[in-house]
Amino acid sequence: MIDVVYHLYWSGDIKGNYMADEEHVEILRQGPEAWDKWREDNPCIEPDLAGADLKGAELSRAFLVDVNLAGVDLTGANLAWACLMSANLERANLEGANLKGAILTGANLAGAILKYADMSGAHMMRANLKGAILIGANLDMANLKGTNLEGTIFYGKDIEEITGGRD
């Protein structure tokens, strides 16, 4: 059943049509330092990376607050210690991504694929994980206080082992 959901999710009818701003994507591909400098120099621009292919991107410690990352493919990306507060990661593919210690407070991860992602120590207070797939994800010491877990698919993890659990 999960494989059917996974397949349907990534078919064109369900994933949606996203169109990233290619200039923004190219700046981000240069790495967190270039991205953070661009953000600092352009505080009024709302970055749009929706639907971008960022497989394996090196984004540790990147400042991605309020960025539109809907439908982005971040398979195997390194987002350790990145700041993704209030970012839109709806339907993003983060399979195998490193999100260790990432700040995802208030982030929208509805329908995101987080299979085998390392989310240990991540701060996800008040995040939206509705319908997300977290099969095999490492959630050790992750803080999910106030997080929407409706319809979230977990496997191999007791929700009570996660900091904050359910409230």
Phi, psi and omega in degrees: 000316181299318180298326178294314178299315180300314180296313180296322182302317184267005173285155184303328183292328185262322185299319181101167180252108180249149179222103180286154172282112186300328177297317179296319180298315181297322178295316180296322179296342177285348177113168184300324182295312179297318180297312182296322177294316179299317178298319179296320181283342184228061186293340182270351180274131176268105182298139178233108180247013185306128176081002183291152175264103181238035179306131175069013182298144177263099186233025181298136180066014179291149179262100184240036181295132176063018182275141177276106179242025181300132176070010181288143175262103179248031180305125177069011180288154176258106178242025181302132177061016177287152178257108182242031181304132177058018177286150176262104179247026180303130179058022176284150176258109180244030182299126178071010181286153175262108178244024182303125178069006181295150178258109182241024181303126179072008181285151177259108179244026181301128178071009181288150176259114182238032180300129176059020176283146174266104181247023182298132179071008180290147178257106184238031180302135178058024176279162177251108178250022182303122177073009179288155179250114183242035181296124178073006180289144176269110181247019181304126179061018174286144180255112182248023183302126178075010182278141177280112181249015181301123177073007179290137181259112176252153173208128178080019179216130176276122183303332180288344179281349184269133180303130181094329179045225176253145173225000000 
